[in-house]
Amino acid sequence: MAKNAVVWLLIAAVFFSQCPAEAAVLEYSGTPRGLILTEFAGFTDVSGHWAESSIARVSAMDLMNGDGARFFPQRAVRREEALAVMVRLAGLNTSYSSEQRRSTSSNFKASTWAIPYLELALRMGLLDRSESSLDFRALAQRQEVLTWAARALELKPLSAGEVLYFEDLGDVDLQRLPYVAALAKKGIAGGWGGRLYPLNSMTRAELAALADRIKGEEAFGLTVFRGSIVSVEKAGSSEVTYSVKTDDGPIYEIKVRRGKTDFPVLKGKKRYGSGILKPEDYVEVVAKGSEILYAEISTYSEKRVSGELARIEKGQLYIRDEGGNTVLLELSQYPEILIDGRKAGLNDLMPGIGLVVWAVNGKANRIEVSTASDSLTLGGWEGQEDVNFPLEGTVREIEEDDGMYTVTVASKDGEKNIELSDLDTVLKNGAKVSPALLEIGDKVAVYMDSDRSLRVEVARGGSIARIVKGKISGRLGGEYLLLADVKEFYYGVFKDAESTLRVRLTGAEAYYDGRRVEVGKISEEYRGKDAYLALADDGGAYRAVKVVLKSGDEYLENGFIDEVRWSTGEMALGDLEMLMDEGTIAVSGNTPVGWEYLREDGGTFVVVNESSSGPKAALIYQPKFLEPNLKVIKGQIYEIERDAFTARYRSELEESLWSSEKRNRESLKIYDDAVIIDATGSTPETLSKDEFLWDRYEKYFYGYNFYALLEDGRVRAMVITEGGRNDDVISLGVFDGFSSGGYVKIKDMLDFSQFSEKWNRRLSTLDVDKSGAVILKGNQVLDFEDLKIGQVLYLIRENNRLIFAFVQ
């Protein structure tokens, strides 16, 4: 690659030295294959699909095709299909000599057509020898395809801690993790809802989007340029020359011979021949060598957006502008990123940071960040010379004010305050995160780097993936404990799970009746005894963070803490009184914490063991159903204004309990991209913000009740209902697919009683109508079709009519 680049530079230098810069011309041409591709009318099953544009591009490049007029975008791809796309993208010829073919392994478990592609993939280094025994006819996992893409791009494997922010990082195979990390650093590997889903299969639409995203990378040797058609000249009846003045200055000529050569042109996601091009069309052109693969027509527009970065996801920027609205911009292939005038990468942009973005045709191609303001410096350190670094301790309190976070750390020297912003480095579970993701109870070490910025490292206690109870039945391979008759803790009940479970003990703590015991001996000394375990997902296997051996009769309860004495570790909840100590598993959300860092006003589930020494809390669990900046409210629409609406009888959902109604009126602003559903009729309808606000003239919705999700005080989603304000039920349940009538099947459902202020303990099933509902992961609205079997949902419903569903 380097040698080719040098040759190209020498040719370019000679060429341009003979021509003025403004007149420099390079020549490209159509191809016979391009002529055939222009005759395709397009796929009938991708209209409106999120990947429609990418599908049109990869089809025009002849990388992926369908079956006749259908592309089947949601069909999962096989390993051999994914590798064939990578090989085609590299432009390699599968018809190499039989002698070369004999030099590689042909013993692939694959379809006959795919074997030449797999042999090339092995030669290219996309596959390593250990993978050659895979069944390539099987469905490809997302982590496999991302690994092959990283190798195709010749990316250097990286440490995951440098770049990965995904919650399910532990699901990635350790051998593939460095490649996925490298792809993430390039801004190519993406997920949704903060998760990568590495073990899921990849759909044809996702593969098309990936190929479209990486096609311009240097490793594939493709040329991508953009510019305007300045002339269309015909030479006789057979040759047409299109001149393109590029954004960078040079003029490129594209020649086609009518009836013999051509290239596909995309316009409005439809495919045409080059004859559709006309002067002043703005085009993006993709070429291989001197041959045009395709061109795409778009309008030219330039836009400047300033605000605060909300998130980067699926190659798109979400920016909170100065008016509080969310602006969505697609990232260009090669965005220029500058922080204080220095070049930077996408992984340097953290949520909450202020930026200015320049976009051409809706694609962000320049991002500037300036940190030269007092609010973003380490100004909090003046006058705090009593802090000695490194500072080690436990997060006691977190306060946020205009992007600055005051974090109180309880250390051996007492409580110390540190000031953090999104420019400081916070590492949690090996990933760089915003300070907003620090949690009370996190054990941290704080360092001051040479540039006086702070680096906070959260101790790897392991995010808790499961809490189980099982019978100790033996030990495997020295470091593994074998459990039998395993039951999983599920919001106040124990559900039957596996018959046996292997758990890694490395780094775990073990306790019996409040006393610490040697973890390596529990399989011998406590064989046959029940134990409670908090488990972290350790790359596909489970690792015990804490083991508590059952010490007496078991009692389960939930509700709100009635009384607590933090100094002595005594707590009362419902009919139970208990003692908390080191031998208590305490979990807040999915984070293991010391019991002294539990929320006094939080909804709580407990497991208590009653022994001769008294009642001991074996487990205390406080779930977090919503993100801290989200609130669910309900009320009545009183009046609709020009850019907001007035609500009355407002009630807020606090720890699953509705607060008392407030009779005073409150004005609520709405995000431009808010999801609003009118569920007052037999057939619910989705409204835009403008359509809802137009009702200030018609007043149809006046007096109707509503449920709304507020993000930072503004409406992110809203459902307008016909029922009464007290007809709803708060539930938890497990998604179990769709019924034949399209209803959502919920199993293992629990309901919260507004009267007793606790969850019931009787599991049930219910099919719920989703037609007038909104489903969210955090603040991101999802399609119900994106749900995965087994996901836990936090539900707000009216009988079997769903209003809100929050993926846990």
ABEGO torsion letter per residue (X at the ends): XAAAAAAAAAAAAAAAAABBAAABBBBBBBBAAAAAAAABAEBAAABGBAAAAAAAAAAAAGABBBBEABAGAABBBBAAAAAAAAAAAAGBBAABBAAAAAABBABBBBBAAAAAAAAAAAAAGABBAAAAABBAABBBBAAAAAAAAAAAAGBBBBBAAAABABAAAAABBAAAAAAAAAAAAAGABBBBGGBAGAABBBBAAAAAAAAAAAAABAAAGBBBBBEBBABBBBBEAABBBBBBBBAAGBBBBBBBBBGABBBBBBBGGBBBBAAABBBGBBBBBBBBEABBABBBBBBBBBBBBBEBBABBBGGBBBBBBAAGBBBBBBBBABBBBBBGGBBBBAAABBBGBBBBBBBBGGBBABBBBBABBAAABAAAABGAAABBOBBBEBBABBBBBGGBBBBBBBBAAEBBBBBBBAABBBBBGGBBBBAAABBBGBBBBBBBBAAGBBBBBBBBAEBBABBBBBBBAEBBGGABBBBBGBBBBBGGBBBBBBABBBBBABGBBBBBGGBBBBAAAAAAAABGBBBBBBBBBBGGBBBBABBBBBAEBBBBBBEBBABBBAAAGBBBBEABBBBBBAABBBBBEABBBBAAABBAABBBBBBBBBBAAEBBBABBBBBBABBAABBBBBEBBABBBAABBBBBGBBBBBGGBBBBBBABBBBBBBBAABBBBBAABABBBBBBAAAAAAAAAAGAABGBBBBBBBBGGBBABBBBBABBAAABBBBBBBBAEBBAAGBBBBBGBBBBBAAAGBBBABBBBBBBBAAABBBBBEABBBBAAABBBGBBBBBBBBEABBABBBBX
